[in-house]
Protein backbone atom coordinates (compact mmCIF):
# COMPACT_ATOMS: atom_id res chain seq x y z
CA UNK A 1 0.00 0.00 0.00
CA UNK A 2 1.36 3.40 -0.97
CA UNK A 3 1.20 6.49 1.22
CA UNK A 4 -1.64 7.84 -0.92
CA UNK A 5 -3.54 4.55 -0.62
CA UNK A 6 -3.28 4.63 3.18
CA UNK A 7 -4.40 8.26 3.26
CA UNK A 8 -7.34 7.53 0.93
CA UNK A 9 -8.36 4.52 3.04
CA UNK A 10 -8.29 6.68 6.16
CA UNK A 11 -10.51 9.28 4.54
CA UNK A 12 -12.86 6.54 3.32
CA UNK A 13 -13.35 5.49 6.95
CA UNK A 14 -14.94 8.89 7.61
CA UNK A 15 -17.31 8.46 4.65
CA UNK A 16 -18.15 4.91 5.76
CA UNK A 17 -19.01 6.13 9.26
CA UNK A 18 -21.41 8.59 7.65
CA UNK A 19 -22.94 5.90 5.41
CA UNK A 20 -23.59 3.72 8.46
CA UNK A 21 -25.11 6.69 10.31
CA UNK A 22 -27.44 7.26 7.36
CA UNK A 23 -28.46 3.61 7.32
CA UNK A 24 -29.07 3.66 11.07
CA UNK A 25 -31.36 6.69 10.61
CA UNK A 26 -33.40 4.72 8.06
CA UNK A 27 -31.84 6.37 5.03
CA UNK A 28 -29.75 5.37 2.04
CA UNK A 29 -26.26 4.34 3.22
CA UNK A 30 -24.05 6.66 1.18
CA UNK A 31 -21.53 8.81 3.01
CA UNK A 32 -19.02 11.44 2.02
CA UNK A 33 -16.41 13.84 3.35
CA UNK A 34 -14.78 16.94 1.92
CA UNK A 35 -11.09 16.93 2.78
CA UNK A 36 -8.93 20.04 2.75
CA UNK A 37 -5.64 20.34 0.91
CA UNK A 38 -3.93 19.83 4.29
CA UNK A 39 -5.76 16.52 4.85
CA UNK A 40 -8.16 17.87 7.47
CA UNK A 41 -11.84 16.95 7.30
CA UNK A 42 -13.69 20.13 6.33
CA UNK A 43 -17.15 18.57 6.34
CA UNK A 44 -18.76 15.16 6.47
CA UNK A 45 -22.26 14.03 5.66
CA UNK A 46 -24.56 11.36 4.34
CA UNK A 47 -27.51 10.90 2.04
CA UNK A 48 -30.57 12.39 3.79
CA UNK A 49 -33.14 12.12 1.01
CA UNK A 50 -35.38 9.85 3.08
CA UNK A 51 -34.83 11.43 6.49
CA UNK A 52 -35.29 15.04 5.35
CA UNK A 53 -37.66 14.29 2.45
CA UNK A 54 -35.31 16.43 0.39
CA UNK A 55 -34.10 14.96 -2.92
CA UNK A 56 -31.11 17.32 -3.05
CA UNK A 57 -29.37 16.02 0.09
CA UNK A 58 -26.95 13.43 -1.26
CA UNK A 59 -23.91 12.37 0.73
CA UNK A 60 -21.62 14.67 -1.22
CA UNK A 61 -23.92 17.69 -1.01
CA UNK A 62 -24.37 17.16 2.74
CA UNK A 63 -20.59 17.03 3.28
CA UNK A 64 -20.12 20.06 1.02
CA UNK A 65 -22.72 22.11 2.90
CA UNK A 66 -21.33 21.11 6.29
CA UNK A 67 -17.85 22.20 5.21
CA UNK A 68 -19.14 25.74 4.93
CA UNK A 69 -17.94 28.37 2.55
CA UNK A 70 -14.36 27.98 1.38
CA UNK A 71 -12.39 30.67 -0.39
CA UNK A 72 -11.25 28.08 -2.90
CA UNK A 73 -11.81 24.35 -3.37
CA UNK A 74 -8.54 23.87 -5.27
CA UNK A 75 -6.61 21.03 -3.65
CA UNK A 76 -9.64 19.59 -1.85
CA UNK A 77 -10.81 16.00 -2.12
CA UNK A 78 -14.37 14.67 -2.11
CA UNK A 79 -14.40 11.19 -0.61
CA UNK A 80 -17.55 9.19 -1.17
CA UNK A 81 -18.61 5.62 -0.58
CA UNK A 82 -20.22 5.41 -4.04
CA UNK A 83 -19.41 6.82 -7.47
CA UNK A 84 -20.99 10.29 -7.56
CA UNK A 85 -24.17 10.75 -9.57
CA UNK A 86 -24.35 13.45 -12.25
CA UNK A 87 -25.71 15.96 -9.75
CA UNK A 88 -22.79 15.45 -7.37
CA UNK A 89 -20.29 15.20 -10.22
CA UNK A 90 -21.54 18.62 -11.33
CA UNK A 91 -20.90 19.96 -7.83
CA UNK A 92 -17.31 18.73 -8.01
CA UNK A 93 -16.78 20.43 -11.38
CA UNK A 94 -18.66 23.62 -10.50
CA UNK A 95 -16.52 24.32 -7.46
CA UNK A 96 -13.20 23.01 -8.77
CA UNK A 97 -12.73 20.18 -6.29
CA UNK A 98 -9.41 18.65 -7.37
CA UNK A 99 -9.79 14.98 -6.46
CA UNK A 100 -12.50 12.39 -5.88
CA UNK A 101 -11.85 9.20 -3.91
CA UNK A 102 -14.60 6.61 -4.42
CA UNK A 103 -15.29 3.63 -2.20
CA UNK A 104 -16.93 1.64 -4.99
CA UNK A 105 -18.38 1.98 -8.48
CA UNK A 106 -19.77 -1.53 -9.02
CA UNK A 107 -23.23 -0.86 -7.60
CA UNK A 108 -23.61 2.43 -9.46
CA UNK A 109 -21.28 3.90 -12.07
CA UNK A 110 -21.86 7.62 -11.84
CA UNK A 111 -20.04 10.51 -13.46
CA UNK A 112 -16.49 9.78 -12.35
CA UNK A 113 -15.24 9.00 -15.88
CA UNK A 114 -16.53 12.39 -17.00
CA UNK A 115 -14.79 14.03 -14.06
CA UNK A 116 -11.50 12.35 -14.99
CA UNK A 117 -11.90 13.49 -18.60
CA UNK A 118 -12.17 17.04 -17.30
CA UNK A 119 -9.05 17.04 -15.17
CA UNK A 120 -10.33 15.80 -11.81
CA UNK A 121 -8.04 13.22 -10.22
CA UNK A 122 -10.19 10.10 -9.59
CA UNK A 123 -9.36 7.08 -7.44
CA UNK A 124 -11.75 4.11 -7.18
CA UNK A 125 -10.84 1.95 -4.18
CA UNK A 126 -13.30 -0.90 -4.87
CA UNK A 127 -13.92 -1.38 -1.15
CA UNK A 128 -16.04 -4.46 -0.46
CA UNK A 129 -17.53 -2.92 2.70
CA UNK A 130 -19.06 -0.17 0.58
CA UNK A 131 -20.41 -2.71 -1.91
CA UNK A 132 -21.94 -4.85 0.87
CA UNK A 133 -23.45 -1.93 2.78
CA UNK A 134 -25.31 -0.54 -0.22
CA UNK A 135 -26.08 -3.98 -1.65
CA UNK A 136 -27.85 -5.00 1.55
CA UNK A 137 -29.87 -1.78 1.48
CA UNK A 138 -30.86 -2.24 -2.16
CA UNK A 139 -31.99 -5.80 -1.48
CA UNK A 140 -34.17 -4.60 1.41
CA UNK A 141 -35.41 -1.34 -0.17
CA UNK A 142 -35.33 -1.58 -3.98
CA UNK A 143 -38.04 1.05 -4.46
CA UNK A 144 -36.18 3.68 -2.43
CA UNK A 145 -32.94 2.86 -4.27
CA UNK A 146 -34.60 3.17 -7.68
CA UNK A 147 -36.08 6.51 -6.63
CA UNK A 148 -32.64 7.71 -5.54
CA UNK A 149 -30.99 6.90 -8.87
CA UNK A 150 -33.95 8.17 -10.91
CA UNK A 151 -34.90 4.73 -12.21
CA UNK A 152 -38.69 4.60 -12.16
C-alpha positions as CSV (number, residue, x, y, z in Angstrom):
1,X,0.0,0.0,0.0
2,X,1.4,3.4,-1.0
3,X,1.2,6.5,1.2
4,X,-1.6,7.8,-0.9
5,X,-3.5,4.5,-0.6
6,X,-3.3,4.6,3.2
7,X,-4.4,8.3,3.3
8,X,-7.3,7.5,0.9
9,X,-8.4,4.5,3.0
10,X,-8.3,6.7,6.2
11,X,-10.5,9.3,4.5
12,X,-12.9,6.5,3.3
13,X,-13.4,5.5,7.0
14,X,-14.9,8.9,7.6
15,X,-17.3,8.5,4.6
16,X,-18.2,4.9,5.8
17,X,-19.0,6.1,9.3
18,X,-21.4,8.6,7.6
19,X,-22.9,5.9,5.4
20,X,-23.6,3.7,8.5
21,X,-25.1,6.7,10.3
22,X,-27.4,7.3,7.4
23,X,-28.5,3.6,7.3
24,X,-29.1,3.7,11.1
25,X,-31.4,6.7,10.6
26,X,-33.4,4.7,8.1
27,X,-31.8,6.4,5.0
28,X,-29.8,5.4,2.0
29,X,-26.3,4.3,3.2
30,X,-24.0,6.7,1.2
31,X,-21.5,8.8,3.0
32,X,-19.0,11.4,2.0
33,X,-16.4,13.8,3.3
34,X,-14.8,16.9,1.9
35,X,-11.1,16.9,2.8
36,X,-8.9,20.0,2.8
37,X,-5.6,20.3,0.9
38,X,-3.9,19.8,4.3
39,X,-5.8,16.5,4.8
40,X,-8.2,17.9,7.5
41,X,-11.8,17.0,7.3
42,X,-13.7,20.1,6.3
43,X,-17.1,18.6,6.3
44,X,-18.8,15.2,6.5
45,X,-22.3,14.0,5.7
46,X,-24.6,11.4,4.3
47,X,-27.5,10.9,2.0
48,X,-30.6,12.4,3.8
49,X,-33.1,12.1,1.0
50,X,-35.4,9.9,3.1
51,X,-34.8,11.4,6.5
52,X,-35.3,15.0,5.3
53,X,-37.7,14.3,2.4
54,X,-35.3,16.4,0.4
55,X,-34.1,15.0,-2.9
56,X,-31.1,17.3,-3.0
57,X,-29.4,16.0,0.1
58,X,-27.0,13.4,-1.3
59,X,-23.9,12.4,0.7
60,X,-21.6,14.7,-1.2
61,X,-23.9,17.7,-1.0
62,X,-24.4,17.2,2.7
63,X,-20.6,17.0,3.3
64,X,-20.1,20.1,1.0
65,X,-22.7,22.1,2.9
66,X,-21.3,21.1,6.3
67,X,-17.8,22.2,5.2
68,X,-19.1,25.7,4.9
69,X,-17.9,28.4,2.6
70,X,-14.4,28.0,1.4
71,X,-12.4,30.7,-0.4
72,X,-11.3,28.1,-2.9
73,X,-11.8,24.4,-3.4
74,X,-8.5,23.9,-5.3
75,X,-6.6,21.0,-3.7
76,X,-9.6,19.6,-1.9
77,X,-10.8,16.0,-2.1
78,X,-14.4,14.7,-2.1
79,X,-14.4,11.2,-0.6
80,X,-17.6,9.2,-1.2
81,X,-18.6,5.6,-0.6
82,X,-20.2,5.4,-4.0
83,X,-19.4,6.8,-7.5
84,X,-21.0,10.3,-7.6
85,X,-24.2,10.8,-9.6
86,X,-24.3,13.4,-12.3
87,X,-25.7,16.0,-9.7
88,X,-22.8,15.4,-7.4
89,X,-20.3,15.2,-10.2
90,X,-21.5,18.6,-11.3
91,X,-20.9,20.0,-7.8
92,X,-17.3,18.7,-8.0
93,X,-16.8,20.4,-11.4
94,X,-18.7,23.6,-10.5
95,X,-16.5,24.3,-7.5
96,X,-13.2,23.0,-8.8
97,X,-12.7,20.2,-6.3
98,X,-9.4,18.6,-7.4
99,X,-9.8,15.0,-6.5
100,X,-12.5,12.4,-5.9
101,X,-11.9,9.2,-3.9
102,X,-14.6,6.6,-4.4
103,X,-15.3,3.6,-2.2
104,X,-16.9,1.6,-5.0
105,X,-18.4,2.0,-8.5
106,X,-19.8,-1.5,-9.0
107,X,-23.2,-0.9,-7.6
108,X,-23.6,2.4,-9.5
109,X,-21.3,3.9,-12.1
110,X,-21.9,7.6,-11.8
111,X,-20.0,10.5,-13.5
112,X,-16.5,9.8,-12.4
113,X,-15.2,9.0,-15.9
114,X,-16.5,12.4,-17.0
115,X,-14.8,14.0,-14.1
116,X,-11.5,12.3,-15.0
117,X,-11.9,13.5,-18.6
118,X,-12.2,17.0,-17.3
119,X,-9.1,17.0,-15.2
120,X,-10.3,15.8,-11.8
121,X,-8.0,13.2,-10.2
122,X,-10.2,10.1,-9.6
123,X,-9.4,7.1,-7.4
124,X,-11.8,4.1,-7.2
125,X,-10.8,1.9,-4.2
126,X,-13.3,-0.9,-4.9
127,X,-13.9,-1.4,-1.1
128,X,-16.0,-4.5,-0.5
129,X,-17.5,-2.9,2.7
130,X,-19.1,-0.2,0.6
131,X,-20.4,-2.7,-1.9
132,X,-21.9,-4.8,0.9
133,X,-23.5,-1.9,2.8
134,X,-25.3,-0.5,-0.2
135,X,-26.1,-4.0,-1.7
136,X,-27.8,-5.0,1.6
137,X,-29.9,-1.8,1.5
138,X,-30.9,-2.2,-2.2
139,X,-32.0,-5.8,-1.5
140,X,-34.2,-4.6,1.4
141,X,-35.4,-1.3,-0.2
142,X,-35.3,-1.6,-4.0
143,X,-38.0,1.0,-4.5
144,X,-36.2,3.7,-2.4
145,X,-32.9,2.9,-4.3
146,X,-34.6,3.2,-7.7
147,X,-36.1,6.5,-6.6
148,X,-32.6,7.7,-5.5
149,X,-31.0,6.9,-8.9
150,X,-34.0,8.2,-10.9
151,X,-34.9,4.7,-12.2
152,X,-38.7,4.6,-12.2
